[in-house]
Amino acid sequence: MTNLAPVPTTIAPWLSVRNSARAVDFYKTAFGATEVFRMEEGGSVVARLSVEGAEFWVGDESPEHFNFSPQTIGGSSVRIILTVADPDAVFARALGAGASQVYPVSEEYGWRLGRVVDPYGHHWEIGRPLA
């Protein structure tokens, strides 16, 4: 392979959900995500989303490929940490979009941080380090 542009190393989670089209709309409303890429087929959506440059993917679960949603497995093995300038505002926005509070925003461990679970079973810790 020649003439390839350099690519930075990144890690981006892929969230398996039920009803990916609706999930994409939730993340846009809750976190102000924008679509970087979207592919639709038969009502299913695969999308790469960005929250101020922090990217993640969303797609329908596909048990045949060993991709299960938290609803299917009864929980999740991953928590997502969303670091933002104003965790209180983003936390409130997520609740208003349909997330449920796990614990409220407070200050501990050198962070201002709260935790929500989205309607698809993924847990988000929303916060920022304290000065």
Contacts in CASP RR format, 6 or more apart in sequence:
PFRMAT RR
TARGET T0000
AUTHOR 0000-0000-0000
METHOD contacts of the structure
MODEL  1
MTNLAPVPTTIAPWLSVRNSARAVDFYKTAFGATEVFRMEEGGSVVARLS
VEGAEFWVGDESPEHFNFSPQTIGGSSVRIILTVADPDAVFARALGAGAS
QVYPVSEEYGWRLGRVVDPYGHHWEIGRPLA
10 55 0 8 1.000
12 48 0 8 1.000
12 55 0 8 1.000
12 56 0 8 1.000
12 57 0 8 1.000
13 56 0 8 1.000
13 57 0 8 1.000
13 78 0 8 1.000
13 80 0 8 1.000
14 56 0 8 1.000
14 57 0 8 1.000
14 58 0 8 1.000
14 59 0 8 1.000
14 67 0 8 1.000
15 23 0 8 1.000
15 56 0 8 1.000
15 57 0 8 1.000
15 58 0 8 1.000
15 59 0 8 1.000
15 120 0 8 1.000
15 122 0 8 1.000
16 59 0 8 1.000
16 60 0 8 1.000
16 61 0 8 1.000
16 62 0 8 1.000
16 67 0 8 1.000
16 68 0 8 1.000
16 69 0 8 1.000
17 23 0 8 1.000
17 58 0 8 1.000
17 59 0 8 1.000
17 60 0 8 1.000
17 61 0 8 1.000
17 69 0 8 1.000
17 120 0 8 1.000
17 122 0 8 1.000
18 60 0 8 1.000
18 61 0 8 1.000
18 69 0 8 1.000
18 71 0 8 1.000
18 72 0 8 1.000
18 120 0 8 1.000
19 60 0 8 1.000
19 120 0 8 1.000
20 44 0 8 1.000
20 45 0 8 1.000
20 46 0 8 1.000
20 47 0 8 1.000
20 58 0 8 1.000
20 59 0 8 1.000
20 60 0 8 1.000
21 40 0 8 1.000
21 43 0 8 1.000
21 44 0 8 1.000
21 45 0 8 1.000
23 58 0 8 1.000
23 59 0 8 1.000
23 118 0 8 1.000
23 119 0 8 1.000
23 120 0 8 1.000
24 33 0 8 1.000
24 35 0 8 1.000
24 38 0 8 1.000
24 45 0 8 1.000
24 47 0 8 1.000
24 49 0 8 1.000
24 58 0 8 1.000
26 97 0 8 1.000
26 98 0 8 1.000
26 118 0 8 1.000
26 119 0 8 1.000
26 120 0 8 1.000
27 33 0 8 1.000
27 49 0 8 1.000
27 51 0 8 1.000
27 58 0 8 1.000
27 118 0 8 1.000
28 34 0 8 1.000
28 35 0 8 1.000
28 49 0 8 1.000
29 93 0 8 1.000
29 97 0 8 1.000
30 93 0 8 1.000
30 94 0 8 1.000
30 96 0 8 1.000
30 97 0 8 1.000
30 98 0 8 1.000
30 99 0 8 1.000
30 118 0 8 1.000
31 51 0 8 1.000
31 82 0 8 1.000
31 90 0 8 1.000
31 93 0 8 1.000
31 94 0 8 1.000
32 51 0 8 1.000
32 93 0 8 1.000
33 49 0 8 1.000
33 50 0 8 1.000
33 51 0 8 1.000
34 49 0 8 1.000
34 50 0 8 1.000
34 51 0 8 1.000
35 47 0 8 1.000
35 48 0 8 1.000
35 49 0 8 1.000
36 47 0 8 1.000
36 48 0 8 1.000
36 49 0 8 1.000
36 50 0 8 1.000
36 55 0 8 1.000
37 46 0 8 1.000
37 47 0 8 1.000
37 48 0 8 1.000
38 45 0 8 1.000
38 46 0 8 1.000
38 47 0 8 1.000
38 48 0 8 1.000
39 45 0 8 1.000
39 46 0 8 1.000
39 47 0 8 1.000
44 59 0 8 1.000
44 60 0 8 1.000
45 58 0 8 1.000
45 59 0 8 1.000
45 60 0 8 1.000
46 57 0 8 1.000
46 58 0 8 1.000
46 59 0 8 1.000
46 60 0 8 1.000
47 57 0 8 1.000
47 58 0 8 1.000
47 59 0 8 1.000
48 55 0 8 1.000
48 56 0 8 1.000
48 57 0 8 1.000
49 55 0 8 1.000
49 56 0 8 1.000
49 57 0 8 1.000
49 58 0 8 1.000
51 82 0 8 1.000
51 84 0 8 1.000
52 84 0 8 1.000
54 82 0 8 1.000
54 83 0 8 1.000
56 80 0 8 1.000
61 67 0 8 1.000
61 68 0 8 1.000
61 69 0 8 1.000
61 72 0 8 1.000
63 72 0 8 1.000
69 120 0 8 1.000
69 121 0 8 1.000
70 76 0 8 1.000
70 120 0 8 1.000
70 121 0 8 1.000
70 122 0 8 1.000
71 120 0 8 1.000
71 121 0 8 1.000
75 121 0 8 1.000
76 121 0 8 1.000
76 122 0 8 1.000
76 123 0 8 1.000
78 122 0 8 1.000
78 123 0 8 1.000
79 115 0 8 1.000
79 123 0 8 1.000
79 124 0 8 1.000
79 125 0 8 1.000
80 122 0 8 1.000
80 123 0 8 1.000
80 124 0 8 1.000
80 125 0 8 1.000
81 124 0 8 1.000
81 125 0 8 1.000
81 127 0 8 1.000
82 90 0 8 1.000
82 124 0 8 1.000
82 125 0 8 1.000
82 126 0 8 1.000
82 127 0 8 1.000
83 127 0 8 1.000
83 128 0 8 1.000
83 129 0 8 1.000
84 90 0 8 1.000
84 126 0 8 1.000
84 127 0 8 1.000
84 128 0 8 1.000
85 128 0 8 1.000
86 128 0 8 1.000
87 105 0 8 1.000
87 112 0 8 1.000
87 113 0 8 1.000
87 114 0 8 1.000
87 126 0 8 1.000
87 127 0 8 1.000
87 128 0 8 1.000
88 105 0 8 1.000
88 112 0 8 1.000
90 126 0 8 1.000
90 127 0 8 1.000
91 104 0 8 1.000
91 105 0 8 1.000
91 114 0 8 1.000
91 116 0 8 1.000
91 126 0 8 1.000
91 127 0 8 1.000
94 116 0 8 1.000
94 118 0 8 1.000
94 124 0 8 1.000
94 126 0 8 1.000
95 101 0 8 1.000
95 116 0 8 1.000
98 118 0 8 1.000
98 119 0 8 1.000
99 116 0 8 1.000
99 117 0 8 1.000
99 118 0 8 1.000
99 119 0 8 1.000
99 124 0 8 1.000
100 116 0 8 1.000
100 117 0 8 1.000
101 115 0 8 1.000
101 116 0 8 1.000
102 114 0 8 1.000
102 115 0 8 1.000
102 116 0 8 1.000
102 117 0 8 1.000
102 123 0 8 1.000
103 114 0 8 1.000
103 115 0 8 1.000
104 114 0 8 1.000
105 112 0 8 1.000
105 113 0 8 1.000
105 114 0 8 1.000
105 126 0 8 1.000
105 127 0 8 1.000
106 112 0 8 1.000
106 113 0 8 1.000
106 114 0 8 1.000
107 113 0 8 1.000
107 130 0 8 1.000
110 129 0 8 1.000
110 130 0 8 1.000
111 127 0 8 1.000
111 128 0 8 1.000
111 129 0 8 1.000
111 130 0 8 1.000
112 127 0 8 1.000
112 128 0 8 1.000
112 130 0 8 1.000
113 125 0 8 1.000
113 126 0 8 1.000
113 127 0 8 1.000
113 128 0 8 1.000
114 125 0 8 1.000
114 126 0 8 1.000
114 127 0 8 1.000
115 123 0 8 1.000
115 124 0 8 1.000
115 125 0 8 1.000
115 126 0 8 1.000
116 123 0 8 1.000
116 124 0 8 1.000
116 126 0 8 1.000
117 123 0 8 1.000
117 124 0 8 1.000
118 124 0 8 1.000
END
